[in-house]
Amino acid sequence: MAHAGNPAGYLLKRPICEVGVCCGKFLANLMGMKQLLNILIAVGLLLCTLHSQAQKESKKWSLGFLSEGGFAQGDAKTSFHTVSGASLRLSIHAGPGFVTLSGGAELYWPKLNIGTLYGDSTFSDSTIDLSKLRVGVQIPIMIGYKLILGHYFFLMGEIGYSNFLYYYFDSNDNGRSVHSGGLTYAPSIGFQYHAFEVGLKYQSLHPGQGSPSPAGRSISNIVLRTGFNF
């Protein structure tokens, strides 16, 4: 059926997934590019999926995949620089938000030519040759609550336990690791639109007694976290 009178108005009233597919077909016919047609139709179908699977306040549950990147904080920033990671999160609707259960891994990349761990010279003689420290890996298991504010914004608090592993090479260049763990908490604030989510998260791990993470020191980070909830 033609809509010659107001085609733009007609398109604006259609779901975003249909508009994406229609625009893809039109551009492909105009340019005579079959590959462009296939790509744009695939994008339109992806928009359909995200639109239909968005994390709405009325949904009973959702599963999210999130990636993050940022910088080490607290005592850890004397030895580590950037942080990157990914996680999976199960969200179950409860009250004005969602109860969350998440787990993942975060990589702490060491600074060049570091001489101490946490800025404490006593740890320069620990079991780790810091010149051969390659990466720190934090594996957190967290439970929390995501409070939805005005449909598009959220506040979130998480608490749980993390295991932290230091990977390094010994004097014979064999791969080695040591680990410690402790209580972890993470407040965050962010914005969500349909399935998409972006937020700023601060996370801090407080190891218990044990080398090479001394009690009273913190392994913290601040990261930008983005992802999708399905």
C-alpha positions as CSV (number, residue, x, y, z in Angstrom):
1,M,0.0,0.0,0.0
2,A,1.5,3.4,-1.0
3,H,1.8,6.3,1.4
4,A,2.6,9.1,-1.1
5,G,1.0,11.7,1.1
6,N,3.4,11.5,4.0
7,P,5.9,8.6,3.7
8,A,8.2,10.0,6.4
9,G,5.3,10.0,8.9
10,Y,4.4,6.5,8.0
11,L,8.0,5.3,8.7
12,L,8.1,7.0,12.0
13,K,5.0,5.1,13.1
14,R,6.6,1.7,12.3
15,P,8.7,-0.3,14.8
16,I,12.5,0.5,14.6
17,C,13.3,-3.0,13.3
18,E,11.0,-2.7,10.3
19,V,12.4,0.8,9.5
20,G,16.0,-0.7,9.6
21,V,15.1,-3.5,7.2
22,C,13.1,-1.2,4.8
23,C,16.0,1.4,4.7
24,G,18.4,-1.4,4.0
25,K,16.5,-2.7,1.0
26,F,16.0,0.9,-0.4
27,L,19.8,1.7,-0.2
28,A,20.8,-1.7,-1.7
29,N,18.4,-1.2,-4.7
30,L,19.7,2.3,-5.2
31,M,23.3,1.3,-5.2
32,G,23.0,-2.1,-6.7
33,M,24.9,-3.8,-4.0
34,K,23.7,-7.2,-2.9
35,Q,26.2,-7.4,-0.1
36,L,25.0,-4.1,1.4
37,L,21.5,-5.4,1.4
38,N,22.4,-8.5,3.4
39,I,24.4,-6.5,5.9
40,L,21.7,-3.9,6.5
41,I,19.0,-6.5,6.8
42,A,21.2,-8.3,9.4
43,V,21.5,-5.0,11.3
44,G,17.7,-4.6,11.1
45,L,17.1,-8.1,12.5
46,L,19.6,-7.4,15.3
47,L,17.6,-4.2,16.2
48,C,14.5,-6.4,16.2
49,T,16.1,-8.8,18.7
50,L,17.4,-6.0,21.0
51,H,14.1,-4.2,20.9
52,S,12.1,-7.3,21.8
53,Q,14.5,-8.6,24.4
54,A,15.1,-5.3,26.2
55,Q,15.4,-5.3,30.0
56,K,12.1,-3.8,30.9
57,E,10.9,-3.1,34.4
58,S,8.1,-5.6,33.8
59,K,10.4,-8.5,32.9
60,K,10.8,-11.3,35.4
61,W,14.4,-11.9,34.7
62,S,17.2,-11.1,32.2
63,L,20.7,-12.3,31.4
64,G,23.4,-9.6,30.7
65,F,26.8,-9.6,29.1
66,L,29.1,-6.7,30.2
67,S,32.6,-5.6,29.3
68,E,34.6,-3.0,31.2
69,G,37.8,-1.0,31.0
70,G,39.4,1.6,33.3
71,F,42.2,2.1,35.8
72,A,43.6,0.6,39.0
73,Q,42.9,2.5,42.2
74,G,43.8,2.4,45.9
75,D,47.0,0.7,46.9
76,A,46.9,-1.3,43.6
77,K,47.6,1.7,41.4
78,T,51.2,1.8,42.7
79,S,51.9,-1.5,40.8
80,F,49.1,-1.7,38.2
81,H,47.9,0.6,35.6
82,T,44.9,-0.3,33.4
83,V,42.1,-2.8,34.0
84,S,39.9,-4.7,31.6
85,G,37.4,-7.4,32.0
86,A,34.0,-9.0,31.2
87,S,31.2,-10.6,33.2
88,L,27.8,-12.3,33.0
89,R,25.0,-11.1,35.2
90,L,21.6,-12.7,36.0
91,S,18.9,-10.1,37.0
92,I,15.7,-11.1,38.7
93,H,12.9,-8.5,39.0
94,A,12.1,-7.6,42.6
95,G,10.3,-4.4,43.7
96,P,11.5,-1.2,41.8
97,G,14.5,-3.0,40.4
98,F,16.4,-6.2,40.0
99,V,18.3,-8.6,42.4
100,T,21.6,-9.4,40.6
101,L,24.0,-12.3,40.6
102,S,27.2,-11.8,38.6
103,G,30.6,-13.4,38.0
104,G,33.5,-12.7,35.6
105,A,37.2,-11.8,35.4
106,E,39.1,-8.6,35.5
107,L,42.7,-8.2,34.2
108,Y,45.1,-5.8,36.0
109,W,48.0,-4.8,33.7
110,P,51.2,-3.9,35.6
111,K,53.2,-0.8,35.2
112,L,56.6,-0.9,33.6
113,N,59.7,-1.2,35.8
114,I,57.7,-1.5,39.1
115,G,59.9,-2.2,42.1
116,T,57.4,-2.7,44.8
117,L,53.9,-4.2,45.3
118,Y,51.4,-1.7,46.7
119,G,54.3,0.8,47.2
120,D,55.7,-1.3,50.1
121,S,59.4,-2.0,49.7
122,T,59.1,-5.0,52.0
123,F,57.3,-6.8,49.3
124,S,60.1,-6.3,46.7
125,D,61.7,-9.4,48.3
126,S,58.6,-11.5,48.1
127,T,58.2,-14.7,46.0
128,I,57.4,-12.5,43.0
129,D,60.1,-11.1,40.8
130,L,58.2,-7.9,40.0
131,S,60.1,-7.3,36.8
132,K,58.5,-10.5,35.6
133,L,55.0,-9.8,36.8
134,R,52.8,-10.2,33.8
135,V,49.2,-9.7,34.9
136,G,46.9,-9.8,37.9
137,V,43.5,-11.5,37.6
138,Q,40.6,-10.8,39.8
139,I,37.6,-13.3,39.8
140,P,34.7,-11.8,41.7
141,I,31.3,-13.5,42.6
142,M,28.9,-10.8,43.5
143,I,25.3,-10.4,44.6
144,G,23.5,-7.0,44.5
145,Y,20.5,-4.8,43.7
146,K,19.9,-2.6,40.7
147,L,17.5,0.2,41.5
148,I,15.7,1.7,38.4
149,L,15.2,5.4,38.5
150,G,12.9,7.1,36.0
151,H,13.0,4.1,33.5
152,Y,16.4,5.1,32.1
153,F,18.8,5.5,35.0
154,F,19.9,3.2,37.8
155,L,21.9,2.9,41.0
156,M,23.5,-0.4,41.8
157,G,25.3,-1.9,44.8
158,E,27.1,-5.3,44.9
159,I,29.0,-7.2,47.5
160,G,30.7,-10.6,47.4
161,Y,34.1,-12.4,47.4
162,S,37.0,-12.2,45.0
163,N,40.0,-14.3,44.3
164,F,43.1,-12.4,43.1
165,L,45.9,-14.2,41.2
166,Y,49.3,-12.9,40.3
167,Y,50.8,-14.5,37.2
168,Y,54.6,-14.1,36.7
169,F,57.7,-15.9,35.5
170,D,60.3,-17.3,37.9
171,S,64.1,-17.2,37.5
172,N,63.9,-20.1,35.0
173,D,61.1,-18.4,33.0
174,N,58.5,-20.9,34.1
175,G,55.0,-19.6,34.5
176,R,53.9,-19.2,38.2
177,S,51.0,-17.8,40.1
178,V,50.2,-16.9,43.7
179,H,46.8,-15.8,45.0
180,S,44.8,-14.3,47.8
181,G,41.2,-13.2,48.2
182,G,38.7,-11.3,50.4
183,L,35.6,-9.2,50.7
184,T,34.7,-7.2,47.6
185,Y,32.1,-4.4,47.1
186,A,31.1,-2.3,44.1
187,P,28.8,0.7,43.8
188,S,27.8,1.9,40.4
189,I,25.6,4.4,38.6
190,G,24.5,4.3,35.0
191,F,22.1,4.7,32.1
192,Q,20.0,2.1,30.2
193,Y,18.0,2.2,27.1
194,H,16.1,-1.0,26.0
195,A,18.8,-3.7,26.1
196,F,21.8,-1.4,26.2
197,E,23.4,-0.3,29.4
198,V,26.4,1.9,30.3
199,G,27.6,2.7,33.8
200,L,30.5,3.9,36.0
201,K,31.6,1.3,38.6
202,Y,34.0,1.5,41.5
203,Q,35.1,-1.8,42.9
204,S,37.4,-2.6,45.9
205,L,38.8,-5.9,47.1
206,H,40.2,-6.1,50.7
207,P,42.4,-9.2,50.9
208,G,42.7,-11.2,54.1
209,Q,46.0,-12.1,55.8
210,G,48.5,-13.7,53.4
211,S,51.2,-13.0,50.8
212,P,51.5,-11.3,48.5
213,S,48.4,-9.2,49.3
214,P,48.9,-7.9,52.8
215,A,45.9,-7.3,55.1
216,G,44.9,-3.7,55.2
217,R,45.7,-3.1,51.6
218,S,43.1,-2.6,48.9
219,I,42.9,-3.8,45.2
220,S,40.5,-1.3,43.6
221,N,39.5,-0.1,40.2
222,I,37.2,2.4,38.5
223,V,35.8,1.3,35.2
224,L,33.4,2.2,32.5
225,R,31.1,-0.8,32.0
226,T,28.9,-1.4,29.0
227,G,26.7,-4.3,27.9
228,F,23.4,-5.7,26.9
229,N,20.6,-7.4,28.9
230,F,18.6,-10.1,27.1
